[in-house]
Amino acid sequence: MDAALSEFASKGLQGARAEEIARQSGAAKRMIYYYFTDKEGLYRAAIQHAFSSPSALGNLSDLEDMATLPALEEMIGRTFDMHVERPDFVRLLLQENFQHGEHIRTIPEISQGTRSTIATWRKLLDRGIREGLVREDVDPVKVHHSISALGQFYISNQYSLKANFDIDSSLPETVALQKKHVIDMICRWILRPSTKFGPSE
């Protein structure tokens, strides 16, 4: 799946070659077709693998034991990391959007996972609202989309960022600064003006 994800992310469904995926993974091409029927079947499996990866957001149940503000910051950070630490995931999303979501909409497990993530956001935000920390009009879907957009932009535009602003998004220190910026930006949006946050507070 990792070899397929890399190949499809860089070349798309039409440009990817099963022979190259077989070579990278050490699998026989005929066995790939045996398990996945054809290249499109393997492509759909790669998309599902990308979304169901255990490293995506980690075990979200540990957020329940954290205080609300640290939990919110942690969730923001994990959502950002989910994109910048998995560039092939971002590029595969771009490839699929070029195809108008032709395949991703046929995989119900993906929408189920997304609903679970939004449910976690809803729990965290509702807890913050009850504690008087979070604004009452915050939409968990918009929060998730905003963080995802910031993370995806950092990967999908890494070469233009380097050319236009001399920002090297491959450097760990640069990514760390951007992550801190995103956490600060999202917190200032979703929290009440009177709410103090951050390690220095």
Sequence and secondary structure as in RCSB ss.txt:
>XXXX:A:sequence
MDAALSEFASKGLQGARAEEIARQSGAAKRMIYYYFTDKEGLYRAAIQHAFSSPSALGNLSDLEDMATLPALEEM
IGRTFDMHVERPDFVRLLLQENFQHGEHIRTIPEISQGTRSTIATWRKLLDRGIREGLVREDVDPVKVHHSISAL
GQFYISNQYSLKANFDIDSSLPETVALQKKHVIDMICRWILRPSTKFGPSE
>XXXX:A:secstr
 HHHHHHHHHHHHHH  HHHHHHHHT  HHHHHHHHSSHHHHHHHHHHHHHH TTTT  GGGGGGS HHHHHHHH
HHHHHHHHHT HHHHHHHHHHHHTTTTTGGG HHHHHHHHHHHHHHHHHHHHHHHTT B TT  HHHHHHHHHHH
HHHHHHTHHHHHHHH   TTSHHHHHHHHHHHHHHHHHHHB TT   STT 
